[in-house]
Amino acid sequence: MKVVIFYISLAFVGIAKLLPVRVLYIFSDIVFYIIYYVVRYRRKIVYTNLSDSFPEKTEAEKKIIAKKFYRHLADIFIEYIILYKSNEKKMAKHLQFINTHLVTDALDAKRNVVVVTGHYGNWEMSCFIAKYMKNHGEVIAVYKRLHNKYWDKWFLKLRSKFGATLIEMRDIFRHLISNKSKNINSITLLISDQLPKPNEMKYFVNFLNHEGTAVFLGPERLSKAFDSIVFYATVEKIKRGCYEINFIPLCTEPNKTAEHEITDMHVKFLEKIIQQTPEYWMWTHKRWKRTQQNV
């Protein structure tokens, strides 16, 4: 059944990629109506997450955020097709980059770089930075393998389209050690707000009004192990289909920081962004099904 659904979806993508972008966003409006009103895709999870994260907001305010979120979620589905169909010239119309010179300057100075971001805006767009960085060092996107092997292969191809190297999380240290032995500098892209598995190393923070939220220690461990400058990449939605990615320096000397200091920095940075414009974060995730109290 999985393979049948995959090829049906792939056929739809093949047809959709022939359509103009403005027509694709008409489809996005239809997708929003279906997932919000008809299928009611994970609505209970979304409203629970919003209520727990923003207890001070009224029901009317949370409903507005939820609807805006589902409209954005529908746009993300369509933007996968845009990523799939677009070449570098066309993608450049959808993205603006700020402070890329700070990252390339670090790489040119023979420093490794760790770039942290979250499931905010359209995080998949961040792989496009390989176009600007690949002449300065290897661009590595760390990922978790999908359970569906067909979609896993498709997303690997999509995310590496503009020159990024996709490395599984469990293999990233080994890969960077190999790079170091060959004097290859790298920029490592990490999504920081995924839920760690029970057997994975984690740290607990207060995040969006949730005590004991488990977060990965990956960005901090990598930055200290390879003396990497740490940046946060904000992915701000300027208008429909257009994003601005800004590289904000968080830490230039990771080995002079206290334990968990870097983790606290990037978690609080993301939290502030979500609190300012919450509808662009991925509220459908069961982010708090495991906390410090129930691990």
Secondary structure as UniProt FT lines:
FT   HELIX           2..16
FT   TURN            17..18
FT   HELIX           21..33
FT   HELIX           34..38
FT   TURN            41..42
FT   HELIX           43..53
FT   TURN            55..56
FT   HELIX           59..85
FT   HELIX           88..91
FT   TURN            92..94
FT   STRAND          95..98
FT   HELIX           100..108
FT   TURN            109..110
FT   STRAND          113..117
FT   HELIX           123..129
FT   HELIX           130..133
FT   TURN            134..136
FT   STRAND          138..143
FT   HELIX           149..159
FT   TURN            160..162
FT   STRAND          165..168
FT   HELIX           169..171
FT   HELIX           172..181
FT   TURN            182..183
FT   STRAND          186..191
FT   TURN            198..199
FT   STRAND          202..207
FT   TURN            208..209
FT   STRAND          210..216
FT   HELIX           218..225
FT   TURN            226..227
FT   STRAND          229..239
FT   TURN            240..241
FT   STRAND          242..251
FT   HELIX           254..256
FT   TURN            259..260
FT   HELIX           261..276
FT   HELIX           278..280
FT   TURN            283..284
FT   TURN            287..288
FT   TURN            292..294
//
